[in-house]
Each structure stands twice: as structure tokens, then as C-alpha cells.
Amino acid sequence: MVLIVFACGLAGFESGVQVSERDLVDVNLATKMYYTLGLFILGGMDLGVPVSGPWWGQVLLWIGYFGAPLLTGSTILDWVQQIVSKQNRWLRELSNHIVLVGVDDVARSMLEKLMELNPRSQVLIVEREISKAEAMEFTERYGAKVLTGDITSDFFLSTLRLSRAQRVILTSNRDFDNFEAASKILAMRPELASRMVVHCNRLRFMRMLQYSGVLDECVTFNSYHLAAQYLVKNHMLDYFKSTGQLDTVIIAGFGRFGQTILEELMALARDEICDIGVIDVDADRRILVAKEQKDFPKEIFLHVLQGDIGHPEVWNALERQIDLHETEPLVLLGTGVDDENLRTGLWLKRKFPNAKVMVRGARPSHFAKSVSGVADIEVFWLSQVFHDSMPDEWFI
């Protein structure tokens, strides 16, 4: 068909037909072929309409004028349909797959744990927006399929082949979307309840939902809570027992992670501690929030200092309340700023060489690991602690 249309257009030009916007009297064959090819893109708009010449030549040229752009449009439409059908085909073929919603650090840690325990898992990663670099990483590194869409949409959920899904993991950074999707999925496929894991960024919000009885059937968790529990059980308790005395703990950085550490210390190690110091730029308000959620034991002295953890005056003020030289305090630097934690940790180890200094980092760093080894401080990576703290049953 393309050759027929091309031949009609070229024959029209060769017959001596003239157009309104070009003089074709002295044009050679190669130029006329070029003009004919242009019909498939511009449809003759650059040449104008036929105005003179034999009637049959004008008819042939009009066939080229209309036929060429129609063929081009239909070809593009077919190409688009092939792309769409290709995506729909692999979606239709999904079976025994794991739907993972989210692309942040929590989702990545869960994906790595999943690949360790079940490297042959077929994973479908879903998020509202995924960059090309992220999509390439997930596809090439983990062999996962990537799909963009709104997980709270009923229609979009229906395309995920949930009836054949092995499990669903909801870890986006939007708590409401996670729980909205979970409730809709449970309504559509209640058999997935025991195979659904839902992450909640805000611990207080998750606890309110627990009291309400919403989503009791599935697993809900907070990554900070899980990591803090693991850190206290597997790192801090051993240190407390090794000192042979009641210990002093300093939590420098009292955001969501620091508050969760304090809560786990009260739950698991309250008999090992005599003093707790809290340092944060918003310490007064945050300690009120912490006390609202959990009762604080009277036998442990709480020292709250508001200020920047890197400011020496804050530590001088703490020293006036707690003797950090004669004891072996455990100092946890847990803000969300890795370089500030590391810098302050190095400074504190020189100032209090008897202290056990623990420094939080987001992801593994070769530089921080090298520096900490020389300075005799302990650096832990939140992503790794969270990875180690996740139960295997979530993925098997």
C-alpha cells in the first residue's frame, strides 16, 4: 500500500501537474521523489494544492495527498497499540508475583531482603512516579517489573492480578495511601490478609489504627520501631550487661527514631539504666509527646536539653547534670543528618574516651566505616539494621 500511494504521488508530479505554492516546471525526478516522500509527513501542506495539469494526474496526486498522511497516522497508531499491548501482555501473564508499593529506602530494604530469601521471586514494583534511573535499577539489578499508577484507584488495583498474587507489601511514604489500598485490596481479595504487610511512617497513627481494630488481619509495622527494637536487643543490652553497673544513656537527636529508641529502652532495659539524657533542637516538645504515649519510670532520671547536638555548650550543660567522665555512658547520635552525627561522634569520643559512641547513618558508607574504625566509635546503618530486623516470614 505504501508503494502504491508513493507511485500515485510520483506519477502525479511526473504528469506535469502544477501546485499552488511551488514551481515544478524545471524540477528533476529526484526532487519530485523527495516531494513525494514529504507527503507522508506534511501531506502536501508545504507544496500547496494541485491547480493545473492533466485531470488524471491531479487525481493521482490527490490520492497521494490523502493516502500518504493516512498511512503515516495508521502506522503510528499501530506502533502505539503494540507498545500498550506489550505492557498489557506481561501484566496479564503475572502469576504468583509479589506486589511491592514504594521506591524509598524502606521499600529497597524489603526488596533486598526478599531477593536474599527468594531470589526467583517475580516482583512488581508500583509507585505514582518512578524516575527512569530508578526503573532501570529495579529492572536490571533485581529483575523486577515496574509500573506507575495510583495504588488507591480501584481500576488500577484490578490490573495487578491480585487474584494470583503471592503477597502484597505496601511501603509508600504516604500512610493514608498505604492503608486505603490495603482496605480496598482486603475488600477485593480477603484471602490476601495473612499475606499483606503495610508500613506506616508515623508510629502514633499506626497505634491509633490498632486501637480502632482497622486492618487487624494484616501485618502493620513502623520501620523505626522495628529497627530500634533490634538495636536495643542485639547491641545495647549486651553493652549494659558488660558494664556491671547501672548505665547512663544519652540520646542525641530525638526525632522519630530517637523517641522509638527511648521507648524500647524503657520496655527492654529499664532495669539496666539509671540516667537518660535527651538532646534535640525541639527536645521539650518532643519529650512531652513521648510521655503522652508511654509512662516514664520514676526510678530513672531524665535530663532534657534543648539545643543543637553539635554545640559544645549543650554538652557542657549535660555534664553539669551527669558525670560523663567517671561512668561509661552509651551515647547514641541519631539525627537524620549523617555528617553531623559522625562529626559529633568523633568529637565526643575524644572528649569522653570511656564512652561507647554509636553513630547513625542512613546507608552503608565506606568512608564512615573507615573513620569509625580508627576512632573506636560504632557506626550503624539504619537501612541495614532495618533489613536485619525484618522477620523472614514476611517474604516466604
C-alpha positions in Angstrom: 0.0 0.0 0.0 2.8 2.4 0.8 4.4 1.8 -2.7 1.0 2.3 -4.4 0.5 5.6 -2.7 4.1 6.7 -3.4 3.7 5.7 -7.0 0.4 7.7 -7.4 2.0 10.8 -5.9 5.2 10.5 -8.1 3.1 9.8 -11.2 1.0 12.9 -10.5 4.1 15.0 -10.3 5.6 13.4 -13.4 2.4 14.0 -15.4 3.0 17.7 -15.3 0.6 18.7 -12.5 1.4 22.1 -11.0 0.8 23.1 -7.4 -0.1 26.4 -5.9 3.0 27.0 -3.7 5.8 25.5 -5.8 7.0 25.8 -9.4 7.5 22.3 -10.6 8.3 23.1 -14.3 12.0 22.6 -14.2 12.2 20.1 -11.2 14.1 16.9 -11.8 13.0 13.4 -10.9 15.0 13.2 -7.6 13.4 16.3 -6.4 9.9 15.1 -7.2 10.6 11.8 -5.3 11.7 13.9 -2.4 8.4 15.9 -2.5 6.5 12.6 -2.7 8.2 11.3 0.4 7.3 14.6 2.1 3.6 13.8 1.5 3.9 11.1 4.2 4.8 13.7 6.8 3.3 17.0 5.7 0.5 15.8 3.4 1.4 18.4 0.8 0.9 21.4 3.0 4.3 22.8 2.1 3.6 22.4 -1.7 0.0 23.7 -1.9 -2.9 22.0 -3.8 -2.9 20.9 -7.5 -4.0 23.7 -9.7 -3.3 22.7 -13.3 -2.2 19.7 -15.4 -4.0 16.6 -16.8 -7.0 15.6 -14.8 -5.8 12.1 -14.3 -2.5 13.4 -13.0 -4.3 15.6 -10.5 -6.4 12.6 -9.4 -3.3 10.6 -8.8 -1.7 13.4 -6.8 -4.8 13.9 -4.7 -4.6 10.2 -3.9 -1.1 10.8 -2.7 -2.1 13.9 -0.7 -4.8 12.0 1.3 -3.3 8.5 1.3 0.2 9.3 2.5 -0.6 11.0 5.8 -3.4 8.5 6.5 -0.8 5.7 6.1 1.6 7.5 8.4 -1.1 8.1 11.0 -2.2 4.4 11.0 1.4 3.3 11.3 1.9 5.4 14.3 -1.4 4.2 15.8 -0.4 0.6 15.3 3.0 1.2 16.9 1.4 2.8 20.0 -1.1 -0.1 20.2 1.8 -2.6 20.1 3.5 -0.8 23.0 0.3 -0.8 25.0 -0.5 -4.4 24.2 3.1 -5.5 25.1 2.7 -4.0 28.6 -0.8 -5.4 29.0 0.5 -8.8 27.9 3.1 -9.1 30.7 0.5 -7.8 33.1 -1.9 -10.5 32.0 0.8 -13.1 32.4 1.6 -12.2 36.0 1.2 -15.1 38.4 2.5 -16.0 41.9 4.0 -12.5 41.9 4.7 -10.1 44.8 3.3 -6.5 44.6 5.7 -4.1 46.3 4.4 -0.5 46.5 7.1 2.2 47.1 10.6 3.1 46.0 12.1 4.7 49.1 14.7 3.3 51.5 12.2 1.1 53.3 11.0 -0.5 50.0 14.6 -1.0 48.9 15.5 -2.8 52.1 12.5 -5.0 51.8 13.3 -5.8 48.2 16.8 -6.7 49.1 15.6 -9.0 51.9 13.1 -10.6 49.5 15.8 -11.2 46.9 18.1 -12.8 49.5 15.4 -15.2 50.8 13.7 -15.9 47.4 15.9 -14.7 44.5 13.5 -16.2 41.9 10.5 -14.1 43.1 8.6 -12.2 40.4 8.3 -8.7 41.8 6.0 -5.9 40.5 7.1 -2.5 41.9 4.4 0.1 41.9 4.6 3.9 42.6 2.9 7.1 41.5 6.1 8.4 40.0 9.2 6.4 39.2 12.2 8.0 37.5 13.9 6.4 34.5 17.1 5.8 36.6 15.1 4.1 39.4 13.1 2.0 36.9 16.4 0.9 35.2 17.9 0.0 38.6 15.0 -2.1 39.7 14.7 -3.9 36.3 18.4 -4.6 35.8 19.5 -5.2 39.4 16.5 -7.1 40.7 14.8 -8.3 37.6 11.6 -6.6 38.8 8.8 -5.2 36.7 8.0 -1.6 37.2 4.6 0.1 36.9 3.4 3.6 37.6 -0.1 4.3 38.9 -2.3 5.3 41.8 -2.5 2.4 44.2 -5.7 3.7 45.7 -7.6 3.5 42.3 -10.0 0.6 42.0 -9.3 0.3 38.3 -5.5 0.3 38.8 -5.7 -2.3 41.5 -7.8 -4.5 39.2 -4.9 -4.6 36.7 -2.4 -6.0 39.2 -3.8 -9.6 39.0 -4.2 -9.7 42.8 -6.1 -13.0 42.5 -2.8 -14.6 41.5 -0.5 -12.6 43.8 1.7 -14.4 46.3 1.7 -11.4 48.7 1.3 -7.6 48.8 3.8 -5.2 50.5 2.7 -1.6 50.9 5.6 0.7 51.8 5.0 4.1 50.1 5.8 7.2 52.1 2.1 8.2 52.2 0.5 6.4 55.1 -3.1 7.1 54.0 -2.5 5.7 50.6 -1.0 2.5 52.1 -4.0 1.9 54.4 -6.5 3.0 51.7 -5.0 0.5 49.3 -4.9 -2.2 52.0 -8.5 -1.8 52.9 -9.6 -1.9 49.2 -7.4 -5.0 48.5 -8.9 -6.8 51.5 -12.4 -6.0 50.2 -11.5 -7.3 46.8 -9.3 -10.3 47.9 -9.8 -11.1 51.6 -7.6 -14.2 51.3 -4.6 -11.9 51.0 -5.0 -10.7 54.6 -2.4 -13.0 56.1 0.0 -12.2 53.2 -0.2 -8.4 53.3 2.4 -6.2 55.0 1.7 -2.5 55.5 4.3 0.1 56.5 3.3 3.2 58.5 5.7 6.1 58.7 4.0 7.6 61.8 4.0 5.4 64.8 1.3 7.3 66.6 -1.0 7.0 63.6 -0.4 3.2 63.5 -1.2 2.8 67.2 -4.5 4.7 66.8 -5.4 2.3 64.0 -4.5 -0.7 66.2 -6.9 0.6 68.9 -9.6 1.0 66.3 -9.3 -2.5 65.0 -8.8 -1.5 61.4 -6.7 -3.9 59.4 -6.2 -6.3 62.2 -5.9 -9.2 59.7 -2.7 -8.0 58.1 0.8 -7.1 59.4 1.4 -3.4 60.1 4.8 -2.1 61.1 6.9 1.0 61.5 10.5 0.8 60.3 11.9 2.9 63.1 10.2 0.8 65.7 11.4 -2.4 64.2 15.0 -1.1 63.8 15.1 0.4 67.3 13.8 -2.8 68.9 16.5 -4.8 67.1 19.2 -2.3 68.0 18.3 -2.4 71.7 18.0 -6.2 71.9 21.1 -7.1 69.9 23.5 -4.3 70.6 22.7 -2.1 73.6 21.6 -4.8 76.1 24.9 -6.7 75.7 26.8 -3.5 76.5 24.7 -2.7 79.5 25.3 -6.2 80.9 29.1 -5.9 80.3 29.5 -2.7 82.4 28.4 -4.3 85.7 26.6 -1.2 86.8 23.5 0.9 86.1 24.2 2.8 82.9 23.8 6.2 81.6 22.3 6.6 78.1 22.4 9.8 76.0 20.1 10.1 73.0 21.3 13.0 70.9 18.7 13.6 68.2 15.1 12.9 69.4 13.1 12.6 66.3 11.0 9.6 65.4 14.0 7.2 65.7 15.3 8.7 69.0 11.8 8.6 70.5 11.4 4.9 69.5 14.8 4.1 71.0 13.8 5.6 74.3 10.5 3.6 74.2 12.4 0.3 73.6 14.9 1.1 76.3 12.0 1.5 78.7 10.4 -1.7 77.6 13.5 -3.9 77.4 16.3 -2.3 79.5 14.8 -0.2 82.3 16.5 -2.3 85.0 19.9 -1.6 83.5 19.6 2.2 83.3 19.9 5.0 85.9 20.0 8.2 83.8 18.9 9.1 80.4 19.8 12.4 78.7 17.9 13.7 75.7 19.3 16.4 73.4 17.4 17.9 70.5 16.6 21.3 69.0 12.9 20.6 69.8 13.5 18.4 72.9 10.9 20.0 75.2 8.0 19.4 72.9 9.1 16.0 71.7 9.6 14.7 75.2 6.1 15.7 76.1 4.9 13.8 73.1 6.9 10.7 74.2 5.5 10.9 77.7 2.0 11.2 76.4 2.4 7.8 74.6 4.2 5.9 77.3 4.6 6.4 81.0 8.2 7.2 82.1 9.5 5.3 85.2 10.2 7.4 88.2 13.4 5.5 89.2 15.2 6.7 86.0 16.4 10.3 86.0 15.5 12.1 82.8 17.7 15.0 81.7 16.3 17.1 78.8 18.4 19.7 77.0 17.2 21.7 74.1 19.8 22.6 71.5 22.0 21.5 68.6 23.8 18.3 69.3 27.0 19.7 67.7 27.1 22.7 70.1 29.7 22.2 72.9 27.6 24.3 75.3 24.8 21.7 75.2 27.2 19.0 76.3 28.7 21.3 79.0 25.2 21.8 80.4 24.7 18.0 80.3 28.0 17.5 82.2 26.7 19.7 85.0 23.8 17.2 85.4 25.5 13.9 84.7 29.1 12.9 85.3 30.2 11.5 81.9 33.8 11.0 82.8 33.6 8.6 85.7 30.9 6.4 84.1 30.8 4.5 80.8 27.8 6.2 79.1 26.3 5.0 75.9 25.9 7.9 73.6 23.6 7.5 70.6 23.9 10.1 67.9 20.7 9.5 66.0 19.7 12.6 64.0 18.8 12.3 60.3 22.0 14.2 59.3 24.8 11.7 58.8 27.7 14.0 58.6 26.6 15.9 61.8 26.3 12.6 63.6 29.7 11.4 62.5 31.4 14.7 63.3 29.9 15.0 66.7 30.6 11.3 67.5 34.3 11.8 66.7 34.5 14.9 68.9 32.7 13.2 71.8 35.0 10.1 71.7 37.9 12.4 72.2 36.2 14.3 74.9 34.8 11.2 76.7 37.1 8.3 75.7 35.4 6.0 78.2 32.0 6.4 76.4 30.5 3.9 73.9 29.6 6.2 71.0 27.1 4.9 68.5 26.6 6.9 65.3 23.6 6.5 63.0 23.9 6.6 59.2 21.3 6.1 56.6 23.1 3.8 54.2 26.4 2.0 54.3 29.4 4.3 53.8 32.9 3.1 53.2 34.3 6.5 54.4 32.3 6.5 57.6 33.3 2.8 58.3 37.0 3.6 57.8 36.9 6.7 60.1 34.9 4.9 62.8 37.4 2.0 62.9 40.2 4.4 63.6 38.3 6.5 66.1 36.9 3.5 68.0 33.3 4.5 67.6 30.4 2.3 66.3 28.6 3.3 63.2 25.4 1.5 62.3 23.4 1.9 59.1 19.7 2.3 59.7 18.8 0.6 56.4 21.0 -2.4 57.4 19.5 -2.6 60.9 16.0 -2.5 59.4 17.0 -5.2 56.9 18.2 -7.4 59.7 15.2 -6.8 61.9 12.6 -7.9 59.4 11.1 -11.4 60.1 11.7 -13.9 57.3 8.0 -14.9 57.4 7.1 -11.7 55.7 8.7 -12.8 52.5 8.4 -16.6 52.4 
